[in-house]
Amino acid sequence: MAGGGDRTRATGWSYDEPLFDCEQLPLPPTRVGLKPVNVAQVPLISPFRYPGGKTWLVPWVRTWARKHRLSTFVEPFAGGASCGLMVASETLARTVHLNELDPVVASVWELLVNGSDADTNALCQLILEFEVTLDNVKREHERKPDTLVSRAFQTIVRNRTARGGILASGAGISKAGEAGRGLRSRWYPETLVRRMRIIRTIRQRLVFTQLDALDLMVDRNLDQSECGWFIDPPYTVGGKRAGSRLYTQHEVDHKQVFSLAAELRGPVMMTYDESREVRELADEFEFLVERVPMKSTHHALHRELVLSRG
């Protein structure tokens, strides 16, 4: 998930403000070569600035979910969950099942989806009162939290002050910040709290679990034709190192991911980096493949693969 800032554009709304009038956003192109989605133009609900997040894919997922009229939308590798939160906020499925094995990331979702109002209020208060200084940030990065609230708070601080939002061990503190604006360049306490409040208002449509994604994919209760799967595993196919550098839980049997996804009865959408290995797996398990253009907040153009069945 891409992070946010305080800049405004011609639309009149803040870069980091959550919006729900998404009809005015660009719809996904129907073929390769059309204008890419700019992540700076996609409404944000997730409190994470997640490395490898799928904010850029939100318009595509919106159209896909509408097409299939889903009862349940499942994200086995939720991460920052930008797509799942969009589906829940726009009621494009009755239930959105978020799953994340990483205990650090999971602490935030466990609190916001399954936690109490008291714990949510405590987390929000900690965020509002936190003074972002290098000493305070270092202390929070190194602390050993002993409650769900303290673990979730540490996760948010680390995510918002580490280089690139990376939560894996060894990630350094972003001392320069975005555009040289320092540690505070990604710390927006009021916006973070507002997003958390929004998530709490839609939590009746959310389910959160902390399971191995492959175990979730063989859950018979979810193997239904009206259940749609958005599968976004760490990009470690073919020896790629990005996933192992960015995520704690990066070891994934990608052939098994494809095999299980091919057996699901409901529609499936998967995303991967372009690679020969992914193309071969998609061909072996009969997935349709499209190269999707996306533009980062720094206006860099990238293409990723979107694979689908059903």
PANU-177405 format. One line per field, with one value per residue (C-alpha): residue number from 1; x, y, z; residue in three letters. Coordinates in nm, 4 decimals. Each point is the difference from the previous one (the first is absolute). Layout:
nr	[NUM; ...]
x	[X; ...]
y	[Y; ...]
z	[Z; ...]
rest	[ALA; ...]
This chain:
nr	[1; 2; 3; 4; 5; 6; 7; 8; 9; 10; 11; 12; 13; 14; 15; 16; 17; 18; 19; 20; 21; 22; 23; 24; 25; 26; 27; 28; 29; 30; 31; 32; 33; 34; 35; 36; 37; 38; 39; 40; 41; 42; 43; 44; 45; 46; 47; 48; 49; 50; 51; 52; 53; 54; 55; 56; 57; 58; 59; 60; 61; 62; 63; 64; 65; 66; 67; 68; 69; 70; 71; 72; 73; 74; 75; 76; 77; 78; 79; 80; 81; 82; 83; 84; 85; 86; 87; 88; 89; 90; 91; 92; 93; 94; 95; 96; 97; 98; 99; 100; 101; 102; 103; 104; 105; 106; 107; 108; 109; 110; 111; 112; 113; 114; 115; 116; 117; 118; 119; 120; 121; 122; 123; 124; 125; 126; 127; 128; 129; 130; 131; 132; 133; 134; 135; 136; 137; 138; 139; 140; 141; 142; 143; 144; 145; 146; 147; 148; 149; 150; 151; 152; 153; 154; 155; 156; 157; 158; 159; 160; 161; 162; 163; 164; 165; 166; 167; 168; 169; 170; 171; 172; 173; 174; 175; 176; 177; 178; 179; 180; 181; 182; 183; 184; 185; 186; 187; 188; 189; 190; 191; 192; 193; 194; 195; 196; 197; 198; 199; 200; 201; 202; 203; 204; 205; 206; 207; 208; 209; 210; 211; 212; 213; 214; 215; 216; 217; 218; 219; 220; 221; 222; 223; 224; 225; 226; 227; 228; 229; 230; 231; 232; 233; 234; 235; 236; 237; 238; 239; 240; 241; 242; 243; 244; 245; 246; 247; 248; 249; 250; 251; 252; 253; 254; 255; 256; 257; 258; 259; 260; 261; 262; 263; 264; 265; 266; 267; 268; 269; 270; 271; 272; 273; 274; 275; 276; 277; 278; 279; 280; 281; 282; 283; 284; 285; 286; 287; 288; 289; 290; 291; 292; 293; 294; 295; 296; 297; 298; 299; 300; 301; 302; 303; 304; 305; 306; 307; 308; 309; 310]
x	[0.0000; 0.1305; 0.0213; -0.1557; 0.0813; -0.1631; 0.0099; -0.3187; -0.0757; -0.2448; -0.2721; 0.0081; 0.0516; 0.3072; 0.2442; -0.0333; -0.3759; -0.2291; -0.2802; -0.2979; -0.1179; 0.2086; -0.2088; 0.2072; 0.3248; 0.1411; -0.1309; 0.2535; 0.1102; -0.1345; 0.3233; 0.3703; 0.1261; -0.2728; 0.0649; 0.1245; -0.1716; 0.1824; 0.0098; -0.0227; -0.3561; -0.1303; -0.1896; 0.1879; -0.1513; 0.2819; 0.2209; 0.3028; 0.2426; 0.0705; 0.2968; -0.1347; -0.3537; -0.2758; -0.1498; 0.0649; -0.2190; -0.3032; -0.1981; 0.0618; -0.1116; -0.3095; -0.1104; 0.0861; -0.1998; -0.3007; 0.0067; -0.0081; -0.2533; 0.1952; -0.1379; 0.3488; 0.3264; 0.3124; 0.3534; 0.2271; 0.3056; -0.1689; 0.2995; -0.1272; -0.3385; -0.0734; -0.2119; -0.1936; -0.0798; -0.1276; -0.2286; -0.1341; -0.0460; -0.1893; -0.1998; 0.1153; -0.0210; -0.1959; 0.3162; 0.3660; 0.2372; 0.3458; 0.2773; 0.3571; 0.2536; 0.2619; -0.0616; 0.1210; -0.2439; -0.2676; 0.0034; -0.1562; -0.2704; -0.0765; -0.0596; -0.1977; -0.2178; -0.0305; 0.1041; -0.2102; -0.0997; 0.2080; 0.3138; -0.0649; -0.0428; 0.3212; 0.1918; -0.1402; 0.0931; 0.3568; 0.0281; -0.1378; 0.2303; 0.3211; 0.2732; 0.2074; 0.3617; 0.2945; 0.0458; -0.3679; -0.0125; 0.3143; -0.1397; -0.3293; 0.1773; 0.2025; -0.2664; -0.1442; -0.3790; -0.2046; -0.3608; -0.1956; -0.0330; 0.3728; 0.0864; -0.2384; 0.1338; 0.3604; -0.0926; -0.1549; 0.2985; 0.2473; -0.2000; -0.0280; 0.3599; 0.2019; 0.1476; -0.2681; -0.2362; 0.1948; -0.0804; 0.2454; 0.2920; 0.2929; -0.2058; 0.1571; -0.1700; -0.0841; 0.1969; -0.0234; -0.3643; -0.1882; 0.1402; 0.2417; -0.2791; 0.1285; -0.1602; -0.3338; -0.0449; -0.2140; -0.1502; -0.3574; -0.1622; -0.3419; -0.0196; 0.1095; -0.2605; -0.2685; 0.0804; -0.0134; -0.3399; -0.1226; 0.1223; -0.1849; -0.3234; 0.0237; 0.1346; -0.3344; 0.0884; 0.3567; 0.1469; 0.3645; 0.2085; 0.3707; 0.0604; 0.2344; -0.1463; 0.0217; -0.1950; -0.2692; -0.0199; -0.0967; -0.2713; -0.3147; -0.2211; 0.1468; -0.0014; -0.3212; -0.0838; -0.1030; 0.3239; 0.2641; 0.3721; 0.2513; 0.3407; 0.3050; 0.2930; 0.3519; 0.1895; 0.2684; -0.0546; 0.3151; 0.2334; -0.1270; 0.1303; -0.2499; -0.2470; 0.2642; 0.1316; -0.3389; -0.1977; 0.0584; -0.2277; 0.1448; 0.0496; -0.2792; -0.0372; -0.1200; -0.0783; -0.2285; -0.1620; -0.0816; -0.1125; -0.2379; -0.1276; -0.0790; -0.2199; -0.2090; -0.3591; -0.0400; 0.1707; 0.3671; 0.2208; 0.3738; 0.2821; 0.3674; 0.3100; 0.0768; 0.2221; 0.0470; -0.0803; -0.3340; -0.0908; 0.0767; -0.2107; -0.2873; 0.0155; 0.0204; -0.3037; -0.1958; -0.0142; -0.0685; 0.2840; -0.0019; 0.2819; -0.1436; 0.1675; 0.0216; 0.1543; 0.1520; -0.0307; 0.3396; -0.1463; 0.2133; -0.1734; -0.0048; -0.1811; -0.1141; -0.1862; -0.3649; -0.1074; -0.3587; -0.2283; -0.3768]
y	[0.0000; 0.3407; 0.2596; 0.3442; 0.3641; 0.3352; 0.1183; 0.0920; -0.0244; 0.1588; -0.2308; 0.1918; -0.2951; -0.0875; -0.2628; -0.1850; 0.0359; -0.3028; 0.0461; -0.2132; 0.1674; -0.2301; 0.0215; 0.2948; -0.1973; -0.1434; -0.3474; -0.2687; -0.0175; -0.2940; -0.0631; 0.0576; 0.3404; 0.2232; 0.2631; -0.1507; 0.0637; 0.2598; -0.1159; 0.3617; 0.0059; -0.3029; 0.0464; -0.1435; -0.1722; -0.2213; 0.1442; -0.1713; 0.1301; -0.3501; -0.0943; -0.1699; 0.1096; -0.0152; 0.3481; 0.0283; -0.3055; 0.1204; 0.1160; -0.3341; -0.1955; 0.2200; -0.0881; -0.3693; -0.0195; 0.1731; -0.2369; -0.3131; 0.1219; -0.1637; -0.1241; -0.0215; 0.1660; -0.1712; 0.1391; -0.2834; 0.2316; 0.3144; 0.2198; 0.3567; -0.1286; 0.3011; -0.2064; -0.1871; 0.3198; 0.1572; -0.2979; 0.0183; 0.3785; -0.0062; -0.3119; -0.1916; -0.3219; -0.0909; -0.1217; 0.0869; -0.2578; 0.1421; -0.2401; 0.0883; -0.2375; 0.2600; 0.0595; 0.3600; 0.1016; -0.2271; 0.1892; 0.3056; -0.1953; -0.2117; 0.3137; 0.1948; -0.2906; -0.2240; 0.2295; 0.2061; 0.3649; 0.0672; -0.1432; 0.1897; 0.3242; -0.0696; -0.0559; 0.3159; 0.2016; -0.1308; 0.1023; 0.3485; 0.0609; -0.1449; 0.2580; -0.0927; 0.0535; -0.2196; -0.1079; -0.0859; -0.1890; -0.1990; -0.0847; -0.1182; -0.2091; -0.1785; -0.0454; -0.3444; 0.0473; -0.2184; 0.0809; 0.0036; 0.3785; 0.0522; -0.2458; 0.1708; 0.3433; -0.1084; -0.1441; 0.3268; 0.2021; -0.2336; -0.0091; 0.3783; 0.0777; -0.2827; 0.0355; -0.0902; -0.1120; -0.3276; -0.2022; -0.2850; -0.0235; 0.2189; 0.2811; 0.3324; 0.3134; 0.2509; 0.2932; 0.2080; -0.0858; 0.0674; 0.2918; 0.0672; 0.0924; -0.2139; -0.2596; 0.1794; -0.0173; -0.3149; 0.0584; 0.1315; -0.0817; 0.1508; -0.1758; -0.3334; 0.0253; 0.0961; -0.3047; -0.2249; 0.1410; -0.0720; -0.3589; -0.0398; 0.1181; -0.2736; -0.2761; -0.1834; -0.0884; -0.1001; -0.3279; -0.0205; -0.3147; -0.0614; -0.3207; -0.1357; 0.1204; -0.3439; -0.1515; 0.2598; -0.0882; -0.3597; 0.1042; -0.1721; 0.2668; 0.2535; -0.2191; 0.1374; 0.1334; 0.3417; 0.0353; 0.2078; -0.0215; 0.2824; -0.1624; 0.2241; -0.2070; 0.1315; 0.0297; -0.2664; -0.2042; -0.0840; 0.1084; 0.3568; 0.1617; 0.2822; -0.2124; -0.1387; 0.3503; 0.1609; -0.2602; -0.2169; -0.2770; -0.0268; -0.3733; -0.1204; -0.3073; 0.1846; -0.3116; -0.1106; 0.3447; -0.0429; -0.3595; 0.0849; 0.3140; -0.2030; -0.2317; 0.2739; 0.0079; 0.3772; 0.2662; 0.0646; 0.3038; -0.0229; 0.2512; -0.0631; 0.1676; -0.0720; -0.3076; -0.3058; -0.2288; 0.1695; -0.0182; -0.3730; -0.0605; 0.2016; -0.2082; -0.3277; 0.0800; 0.1811; 0.3521; 0.2960; 0.2510; 0.3751; 0.2493; 0.2896; 0.3429; 0.1934; 0.3305; 0.0566; 0.3174; 0.0919; -0.0401; -0.3026; -0.2319; -0.3710; -0.3020; -0.2975; -0.3137; -0.0497; -0.3633; -0.1172; -0.3002; -0.0183]
z	[0.0000; -0.0895; 0.2714; 0.0068; 0.0469; 0.0570; -0.3590; -0.1825; -0.3674; -0.2367; 0.1295; 0.3275; 0.2308; 0.2008; -0.1236; 0.3274; 0.0516; -0.0286; -0.2522; -0.0842; -0.3217; -0.2136; -0.3155; -0.1198; 0.0139; -0.3239; -0.0752; -0.0862; -0.3621; -0.1963; -0.1895; 0.0439; -0.1016; 0.1407; 0.2639; 0.3291; 0.3304; 0.2088; 0.3614; 0.1149; -0.1380; 0.1884; 0.3295; 0.2963; 0.3027; 0.1232; 0.2755; -0.1561; -0.2589; -0.1148; -0.2219; -0.3097; 0.0884; -0.2574; 0.0170; -0.3740; -0.0625; 0.1964; -0.3086; -0.1707; 0.3055; 0.0311; -0.3542; 0.0499; 0.3252; -0.1559; -0.2957; 0.2164; 0.2618; 0.2792; 0.3272; 0.1544; -0.1011; 0.1344; 0.0275; 0.1209; -0.0030; 0.1326; 0.0836; -0.0115; -0.1303; -0.2201; -0.2397; 0.2671; 0.1868; -0.3208; -0.0620; 0.3558; 0.0018; -0.3304; 0.0972; -0.3073; 0.2056; 0.3105; 0.1728; -0.0476; 0.1459; 0.0703; 0.0930; 0.0984; 0.1506; 0.0959; 0.3733; -0.0204; -0.2744; 0.1457; 0.3306; -0.1653; -0.1826; 0.3066; 0.2037; -0.2617; -0.1150; 0.3056; 0.2844; 0.2387; -0.0281; 0.3095; -0.1592; -0.3221; 0.1926; 0.1914; -0.3242; -0.1541; 0.3076; -0.0096; -0.3646; 0.0624; 0.2956; -0.1467; -0.0513; -0.3022; 0.0937; -0.0906; 0.3619; 0.0427; -0.3276; 0.0804; 0.3429; -0.1513; -0.2656; 0.2685; 0.2666; 0.0853; -0.0038; 0.2336; -0.0949; -0.3243; 0.0185; 0.0502; -0.2797; -0.2428; 0.0952; -0.0477; -0.3398; -0.1142; 0.1220; -0.1681; -0.3221; -0.0176; 0.0940; -0.1602; -0.3475; -0.2509; 0.2752; 0.0241; 0.3122; -0.0581; 0.2404; -0.0935; -0.1498; 0.0875; 0.1260; -0.2717; 0.1352; -0.3178; -0.0641; -0.3195; -0.1996; 0.2847; 0.2397; 0.2833; 0.2246; 0.0062; -0.3777; 0.0282; 0.3444; -0.0211; 0.3344; -0.0729; -0.3365; 0.1483; 0.2736; -0.2517; -0.2113; 0.3033; 0.0933; -0.3533; 0.0244; 0.3297; -0.1648; -0.2657; 0.2206; -0.0045; -0.3599; 0.0885; 0.1195; 0.1019; 0.0476; 0.0545; -0.1930; -0.2598; -0.3298; -0.1587; 0.2889; -0.0540; -0.3688; 0.0833; 0.2461; -0.1262; 0.1559; -0.2424; -0.3098; -0.1479; -0.3438; 0.1368; 0.1969; -0.1798; 0.0728; -0.0300; 0.0371; 0.0297; 0.1333; 0.0648; -0.3267; 0.0438; -0.3159; -0.1930; 0.2769; 0.0154; 0.3178; 0.0427; 0.1952; 0.2363; 0.0669; 0.0568; 0.1946; 0.3036; -0.1309; -0.3496; -0.0523; -0.2276; -0.2205; -0.3086; -0.1995; 0.2814; 0.0010; -0.3696; 0.0479; 0.2844; -0.1749; -0.3109; 0.2087; 0.1614; -0.1201; 0.0174; -0.2131; 0.0677; -0.0593; 0.0696; -0.0373; -0.0666; -0.1337; -0.3633; -0.0253; -0.2181; 0.2952; 0.0658; -0.3686; -0.0002; 0.3118; -0.1455; -0.3172; 0.1914; 0.2163; -0.2745; 0.1384; -0.2222; 0.0172; -0.0549; 0.0446; 0.1980; 0.0014; 0.3244; 0.0963; 0.3409; 0.2070; -0.1462; -0.3520; -0.0813; -0.2469; 0.0819; -0.1360; 0.2039; -0.0938; 0.0875; -0.0348; 0.0116; -0.0162; 0.0084]
rest	[MET; ALA; GLY; GLY; GLY; ASP; ARG; THR; ARG; ALA; THR; GLY; TRP; SER; TYR; ASP; GLU; PRO; LEU; PHE; ASP; CYS; GLU; GLN; LEU; PRO; LEU; PRO; PRO; THR; ARG; VAL; GLY; LEU; LYS; PRO; VAL; ASN; VAL; ALA; GLN; VAL; PRO; LEU; ILE; SER; PRO; PHE; ARG; TYR; PRO; GLY; GLY; LYS; THR; TRP; LEU; VAL; PRO; TRP; VAL; ARG; THR; TRP; ALA; ARG; LYS; HIS; ARG; LEU; SER; THR; PHE; VAL; GLU; PRO; PHE; ALA; GLY; GLY; ALA; SER; CYS; GLY; LEU; MET; VAL; ALA; SER; GLU; THR; LEU; ALA; ARG; THR; VAL; HIS; LEU; ASN; GLU; LEU; ASP; PRO; VAL; VAL; ALA; SER; VAL; TRP; GLU; LEU; LEU; VAL; ASN; GLY; SER; ASP; ALA; ASP; THR; ASN; ALA; LEU; CYS; GLN; LEU; ILE; LEU; GLU; PHE; GLU; VAL; THR; LEU; ASP; ASN; VAL; LYS; ARG; GLU; HIS; GLU; ARG; LYS; PRO; ASP; THR; LEU; VAL; SER; ARG; ALA; PHE; GLN; THR; ILE; VAL; ARG; ASN; ARG; THR; ALA; ARG; GLY; GLY; ILE; LEU; ALA; SER; GLY; ALA; GLY; ILE; SER; LYS; ALA; GLY; GLU; ALA; GLY; ARG; GLY; LEU; ARG; SER; ARG; TRP; TYR; PRO; GLU; THR; LEU; VAL; ARG; ARG; MET; ARG; ILE; ILE; ARG; THR; ILE; ARG; GLN; ARG; LEU; VAL; PHE; THR; GLN; LEU; ASP; ALA; LEU; ASP; LEU; MET; VAL; ASP; ARG; ASN; LEU; ASP; GLN; SER; GLU; CYS; GLY; TRP; PHE; ILE; ASP; PRO; PRO; TYR; THR; VAL; GLY; GLY; LYS; ARG; ALA; GLY; SER; ARG; LEU; TYR; THR; GLN; HIS; GLU; VAL; ASP; HIS; LYS; GLN; VAL; PHE; SER; LEU; ALA; ALA; GLU; LEU; ARG; GLY; PRO; VAL; MET; MET; THR; TYR; ASP; GLU; SER; ARG; GLU; VAL; ARG; GLU; LEU; ALA; ASP; GLU; PHE; GLU; PHE; LEU; VAL; GLU; ARG; VAL; PRO; MET; LYS; SER; THR; HIS; HIS; ALA; LEU; HIS; ARG; GLU; LEU; VAL; LEU; SER; ARG; GLY]
